[in-house]
Structure formats: C-alpha cells, structure tokens
Amino acid sequence: MSLLSQPVPPSLRESPRLSADPEHMRTAMGRFPSGVAAICAIVDGRPVGMVVSSFSAGVSHSPPMVMFSVQNSSSTWPQLSAAARLGVSVLGSDQSEACLQLASRSRDRFEGLSLAASDQGAVLLDGATMWLECEVVSTTPAGDHQIIVMQVHGMGADPDRAPLVYHERRFHSLHAIGGR
C-alpha cells in the first residue's frame, strides 16, 4: 500500500486552505520557532545593529559559514553591509528587553547595553548564548528580502545560557523535555 492510498489524517482534513498570500505566510511561518540574533558593527565610529529571527548556523562547516535574511526595506542593513566584519550575538533567554531595544526605531538601540567590539569592528553583546565574528561573502536577492551568507572568523559560546526563542510573534525560553 502506498503512502498516497492511506487515509488522510484528521489534522490535514481540517487544516485551513493552503495559500501563498504574504499575510498567511507570516502567520504560518510564525508556527516555526527560531532563535534571535543581533547583527552589529561599528560604522562611522558608532555601533549600528539590528535583530533577525532568520539566522541559520551550519550553512557550511569548512569553511564555517552562517546566513540570515533581511528585508529590502531595512534602513539599517545598508549601513551594516559596508562594515568589514559583523558581530552576531545569539541572544539569551533573559534578553527579550534588549532584543526589543535593538529592534526599536525610536530610541538609542545600544543605550545601557554591555558591548564589546573586535579590532575589525564587529560588535558583540554581553549575555548572549553565542557570539560570532563574520565577514559577508555573498548577498542574494530573494523576493522582498536579501539572503546574506557570512564566513565565520571567530566564535564563542556560553553553554550555561539558554537561547531566546521567537515563536508565534512572542518570545519564549527553551526547556529540555528529557533525553540526554
């Protein structure tokens, strides 16, 4: 018996109509949990940064590469894209307020935050669960976004800090449910 001849599970029979509408896409993709990363650098002598929930690690292990996507309408990305190196700070579960501050358009994004900058200008946030110093190696147009691929030149992690998780347009913390 083939998979296609099996009865349709109730969850699929009762699912809403499939659609590629942009608002439906945002709602559907909200069901997929993701980490939250701050992408920051020193530009013209001051820190510049933004937050992304599209960060993906492990694009390549040799050489080490990561990626994220950014909206074409971003006013921050054109500034960051000129930086020699970018800092990626994967935010910790206790950094939801810092995340909102870094995403703000109406206040100083870095006020009161503890930062460190590399010699190459990558800005890293204290309290993150993972830090990377990266260099952009490619930018690919993708609809209303750009996909940014970066080579990792250095990294560190805090194994005792849980990541901040974004799911259904809200922040959550990650908790193990068993196993190892």
C-alpha positions in Angstrom: 0.0 0.0 0.0 1.4 3.4 -1.0 1.5 6.4 1.2 -0.9 8.2 -1.2 -3.5 5.5 -0.7 -3.5 5.9 3.1 -6.5 7.8 4.7 -5.9 11.5 5.1 -5.2 12.2 8.8 -7.8 14.4 10.6 -5.3 17.2 11.2 -4.8 17.5 7.4 -8.5 17.2 6.6 -9.3 20.0 9.0 -6.4 22.3 8.0 -7.2 25.7 6.5 -6.9 26.1 2.8 -3.2 26.3 1.6 -2.2 29.8 0.5 0.9 31.7 -0.6 -0.6 35.1 0.5 2.1 37.2 2.3 0.0 37.6 5.5 -0.9 33.9 5.5 2.8 33.2 5.0 3.8 35.3 8.1 1.1 33.6 10.2 2.1 30.1 9.0 5.9 30.7 9.5 5.1 32.0 13.0 4.5 28.4 13.8 8.2 27.7 13.2 10.3 28.6 16.3 13.6 30.4 15.7 16.4 31.8 17.7 17.0 35.6 17.7 20.3 37.1 16.8 21.7 40.7 16.9 23.8 41.6 13.9 26.0 44.6 14.9 29.2 46.5 13.9 31.0 49.8 14.4 30.1 52.1 11.5 31.5 55.6 11.3 32.7 55.3 14.9 29.4 54.2 16.4 27.6 50.9 17.0 24.9 50.0 14.5 22.7 46.9 14.7 19.5 45.1 14.1 17.9 41.9 15.2 16.9 38.9 13.0 15.0 35.7 13.6 16.2 34.3 10.3 19.7 33.4 11.4 20.8 30.0 10.4 24.0 28.3 11.6 25.8 25.4 9.8 25.5 26.6 6.2 29.0 25.2 5.8 31.4 23.7 8.3 34.5 24.1 6.2 34.9 26.9 5.9 32.5 27.8 8.7 29.6 29.8 7.3 26.2 31.1 8.6 23.4 33.1 7.0 20.4 35.3 7.7 17.9 37.2 5.6 17.0 40.9 5.8 14.1 42.9 4.3 14.9 45.0 1.3 13.2 47.9 3.1 15.7 47.8 6.0 17.3 51.1 6.7 19.9 49.5 8.9 21.3 46.9 6.6 22.8 49.4 4.1 24.9 50.8 6.9 25.9 47.3 8.2 26.7 45.9 4.8 29.6 48.3 4.4 31.3 47.0 7.6 34.5 44.9 7.3 33.2 42.5 10.0 29.8 41.9 11.6 29.2 40.6 15.1 26.5 38.1 15.6 25.2 37.6 19.1 22.6 34.8 19.5 20.5 36.3 22.3 20.0 34.6 25.6 16.6 33.8 27.1 16.8 36.8 29.5 17.5 39.3 26.7 14.0 39.9 25.4 14.1 43.6 26.5 17.5 44.0 24.8 16.0 42.5 21.7 13.1 44.9 21.7 15.5 47.8 22.3 17.8 46.7 19.4 14.7 46.5 17.1 13.4 49.9 18.1 13.2 52.7 15.6 12.5 55.4 18.2 15.3 55.2 20.7 19.1 54.6 21.1 19.4 50.9 20.3 22.5 50.4 22.4 21.8 52.6 25.5 22.7 50.7 28.7 23.8 47.5 26.8 27.1 46.0 27.6 29.1 45.7 24.3 32.5 44.6 23.1 34.0 45.4 19.7 36.7 43.5 17.9 39.6 45.1 16.2 37.8 44.6 12.9 34.7 46.4 14.2 32.4 43.5 14.9 30.1 44.4 17.9 29.1 41.6 20.4 26.6 41.8 23.2 27.3 40.6 26.7 24.9 38.0 27.9 24.4 36.2 24.6 24.5 32.5 24.3 26.8 32.5 21.3 29.0 35.1 19.6 30.4 35.1 16.1 32.7 37.5 14.2 31.8 37.3 10.5 32.5 38.7 7.0 29.9 38.9 4.3 30.8 36.6 1.4 27.6 36.8 -0.7 24.3 38.7 -0.9 21.5 37.1 -3.0 18.2 38.8 -3.8 15.2 36.7 -2.7 11.8 38.4 -3.3 11.3 41.2 -0.8 14.4 40.1 1.2 18.2 39.5 0.7 19.9 36.4 1.8 23.3 37.2 3.4 25.9 34.5 3.7 28.9 35.1 6.0 32.1 33.4 6.7 32.9 32.9 10.4 36.3 34.2 11.6 35.8 33.6 15.3 33.2 32.3 17.7 32.4 31.6 21.3 29.5 30.2 23.3 28.1 30.1 26.9 26.9 26.6 27.4 25.1 27.6 30.6 22.9 30.2 28.9 19.6 29.2 27.2 18.7 30.9 23.9 15.9 33.4 23.4 13.2 31.8 21.1 10.7 33.6 18.9 7.5 31.7 18.2 4.0 33.0 17.2 5.2 36.6 17.4 6.3 36.2 21.0 9.5 35.5 22.9 9.9 32.2 24.7 12.7 30.3 26.6 13.8 26.9 25.6 13.4 24.0 28.1 14.6 20.4 27.6 11.9 17.8 27.8 14.0 14.8 28.5 16.6 12.6 26.8 20.3 13.1 27.2 
